[in-house]
Amino acid sequence: MGNDILMDVQHLSHIFRLNRKVKVHAVDDVSFQIKKGEIYGLVGESGSGKSTVARCVMNIYKPSAGEIYYKGIPVCKNREFKKNRKMLQMTRQMIFQDSASSLNPGMKVRDIVAEPLRIQSRKICTDKKEIEKQLEMVGLDGSYLEKHPYELSGGQRQRVAIARALFAKPDLIVADEPIASLDVSIQAQMINLFRKLQKEQGFSFLFIAHDLSMVKFLCNRTGVMYHGKLVEEGTTEDVFSHPDHEYTKALLAAIPVPDPRKERNRRVMKCYEG
Ligand SMILES: Nc1ncnc2c1ncn2[C@@H]1O[C@H](COP(=O)(O)OP(=O)(O)OP(=O)(O)O)[C@@H](O)[C@H]1O
């Protein structure tokens, strides 16, 4: 394995057993790699298995089959699964779609942002300047430090979630549809923010979305999932210009095109282009 590969997902499968008879093959023999400093977009319709892949990558679910190599270490091996989860907690961070439930409502923004450090070293970060700097990085000022999540808009909450994820300086960020619940104009701002932060900090990024238009402006490579399988993969440019699979073609056809009758869509696409 080349040492520019941060994570190597090999023949990953995950089955949910609902009862003795019913099983759901959520992920079926999925393989892909993420290089250091690369933004990898994983797209597919609802129920195609994207979140299950993300949870396996984060060692939340133990795969039914396959292996995930992180920095060359197999992280799903039976005996080491829990140990690896703990060990790698800081170097991989996850951002969820629903920041309203992923941020503790009882905590202030300053404590939420510093949470990774508390988990890592059991110390509470009291350096207000450091936390403030972290907030500024995601476009929020010091006035947010003492606020609670319920006092913030969806976009502001997601910015806090990003600040928290980046506080531990992770090598990999896994974002599961992080902008899907936001207004379209805010989505464009968030895409630009992700692009800026990744450029500045160089982390690898697994970005999950259900439509292709979002990954076009952000991701170096794109994988398309359909019914639990990775049906297409390549550089984002290739996937967009020469899609092989019928499902990818259908997804591409579903991207809104600039149209005088659809002025709103045009404005959004322009925002993505920066
Ligand atoms: N905890 C669970 N128990 C049982 N089945 C599950 C569970 N989580 C997911 N599934 C099933 O696994 C399949 C894949 O779900 P998954 O959430 O990974 O898809 P997804 O592509 O992320 O969808 P979405 O975009 O809606 O989040 C679906 O059929 C789903 O119903």
The ligand as an SDF file (V2000), in Angstrom:
LIG
                    3D

 31 33  0  0  0  0  0  0  0  0999 V2000
  -29.5520    0.4350   12.6620 N   0  0  0  0  0  0  0  0  0  0  0  0
  -30.1360   -0.1310   11.6110 C   0  0  0  0  0  0  0  0  0  0  0  0
  -30.8720   -1.2540   11.7220 N   0  0  0  0  0  0  0  0  0  0  0  0
  -31.4300   -1.8430   10.6580 C   0  0  0  0  0  0  0  0  0  0  0  0
  -31.3030   -1.4010    9.3850 N   0  0  0  0  0  0  0  0  0  0  0  0
  -30.5800   -0.2870    9.2010 C   0  0  0  0  0  0  0  0  0  0  0  0
  -29.9630    0.4020   10.2920 C   0  0  0  0  0  0  0  0  0  0  0  0
  -29.2930    1.4780    9.7920 N   0  0  0  0  0  0  0  0  0  0  0  0
  -29.4980    1.4630    8.4630 C   0  0  0  0  0  0  0  0  0  0  0  0
  -30.2670    0.4090    8.1130 N   0  0  0  0  0  0  0  0  0  0  0  0
  -30.6740    0.0360    6.7410 C   0  0  0  0  0  0  0  0  0  0  0  0
  -29.4860   -0.1100    5.9820 O   0  0  0  0  0  0  0  0  0  0  0  0
  -29.6520    0.4360    4.6880 C   0  0  0  0  0  0  0  0  0  0  0  0
  -28.6100    1.5120    4.4600 C   0  0  0  0  0  0  0  0  0  0  0  0
  -28.8610    2.5900    5.3420 O   0  0  0  0  0  0  0  0  0  0  0  0
  -27.9040    3.8470    5.4490 P   0  0  0  0  0  0  0  0  0  0  0  0
  -28.4290    4.7380    6.5420 O   0  0  0  0  0  0  0  0  0  0  0  0
  -26.5070    3.4060    5.5350 O   0  0  0  0  0  0  0  0  0  0  0  0
  -28.1460    4.5470    4.0090 O   0  0  0  0  0  0  0  0  0  0  0  0
  -27.8090    6.0240    3.5370 P   0  0  0  0  0  0  0  0  0  0  0  0
  -27.3780    5.9140    2.1210 O   0  0  0  0  0  0  0  0  0  0  0  0
  -26.8870    6.6810    4.4810 O   0  0  0  0  0  0  0  0  0  0  0  0
  -29.2250    6.7250    3.6110 O   0  0  0  0  0  0  0  0  0  0  0  0
  -29.5610    8.2550    4.0050 P   0  0  0  0  0  0  0  0  0  0  0  0
  -29.0040    9.1140    2.9060 O   0  0  0  0  0  0  0  0  0  0  0  0
  -31.0730    8.2730    4.0510 O   0  0  0  0  0  0  0  0  0  0  0  0
  -28.9400    8.5280    5.3340 O   0  0  0  0  0  0  0  0  0  0  0  0
  -31.0810    0.9470    4.6120 C   0  0  0  0  0  0  0  0  0  0  0  0
  -31.8720   -0.0530    4.0010 O   0  0  0  0  0  0  0  0  0  0  0  0
  -31.4710    1.1330    6.0670 C   0  0  0  0  0  0  0  0  0  0  0  0
  -32.8430    0.9450    6.2350 O   0  0  0  0  0  0  0  0  0  0  0  0
  1  2  1  0
  2  3  1  0
  2  7  2  0
  3  4  2  0
  4  5  1  0
  5  6  2  0
  6  7  1  0
  6 10  1  0
  7  8  1  0
  8  9  2  0
  9 10  1  0
 10 11  1  0
 11 12  1  0
 11 30  1  0
 12 13  1  0
 13 14  1  0
 13 28  1  0
 14 15  1  0
 15 16  1  0
 16 17  2  0
 16 18  1  0
 16 19  1  0
 19 20  1  0
 20 21  2  0
 20 22  1  0
 20 23  1  0
 23 24  1  0
 24 25  2  0
 24 26  1  0
 24 27  1  0
 28 29  1  0
 28 30  1  0
 30 31  1  0
M  END
$$$$
